[in-house]
Amino acid sequence: MSVRPALVLTGPPAVGKSSAAISLAAARPRCAVIEVDDLRQLVRTGGAAPWDGVEGARQRLLGARNACALAINFLSDNIDVAITDVLTPDTVATYRAMLPGCLVIRLSAPLSETRRRAATRHVWLTAAEFDALHNHDASRSPHVDATIDVTELNALDQTAAIERIWSASGHADPTS
């Protein structure tokens, strides 16, 4: 059995990165989902938000490196990997260096759509942080392999669109 290249999903908050990663994992026999926000939360004292100056940027890169280390371990045991993270040019460079051949897909939607989606679930960000991350994502979008506008897609169609791209980068059958 061989696995596909690691999948990295990026985009602004509430665009569907985590939901899509979980759905993609459910469709294959062995798949890990690594949510980088969860890894960052492991720092219980001294943690800094990714946008909090020099320390936030340092911890943002640490989160990406930790995600890559986990991904390498899963991939070496023939377990597919889907990573979710809001990328910057620095973090995408980290993923590309540590996970050669990884597939980076950006999910996009206008701020009004991500606000609508966020209203249906608990959001851990303040309104100002949510807006700033959305605007940061749009203005400093790192180089990605594909972009999917998810504005008009339901969760099933969004997952299918990602699956088509991921399948084209590796095996066509997620059960192989």
HUTA-V488627 format. One record per pair of residues at least 12 apart in sequence whose C-alpha atoms are under 7 Angstrom apart, sorted by the first residue. I is the first residue (numbers start at 1). J is the second residue. Records with the same first field share a line. If there is no record, write none. Layout:
I: J, J
//
This chain:
1: 78, 176
2: 78
3: 75, 78, 79, 80
4: 80, 170, 171
5: 101, 102, 103, 170
6: 80, 81, 82, 102, 103
7: 81, 82, 83, 102, 103, 104
8: 82, 83, 84, 103, 104, 105
9: 83, 84, 85, 104, 105, 106
10: 84, 85, 86, 87, 105, 106, 107
11: 86, 106, 107, 108, 137
12: 86, 133, 134, 137
13: 114, 130, 134
14: 114, 117, 118
15: 107, 108, 109, 114
17: 84
18: 84
20: 159
21: 33, 82
23: 159
24: 159
27: 174
28: 174, 175
29: 175
30: 79, 80
31: 79, 80, 81
32: 79, 80, 81, 82
33: 81, 82, 83
34: 67, 82, 83, 84
35: 83, 84, 85
36: 63, 64, 67, 84, 85
39: 63
40: 63
61: 91
64: 91, 94, 95
65: 94
68: 95, 98, 99
87: 142
88: 140, 141, 142
89: 142
92: 142
103: 145
104: 144, 145, 146
105: 144, 145, 146, 147
106: 144, 146, 147, 148
107: 147, 148, 149, 150
108: 148, 149, 150
109: 149, 150, 151
111: 134
113: 151
//
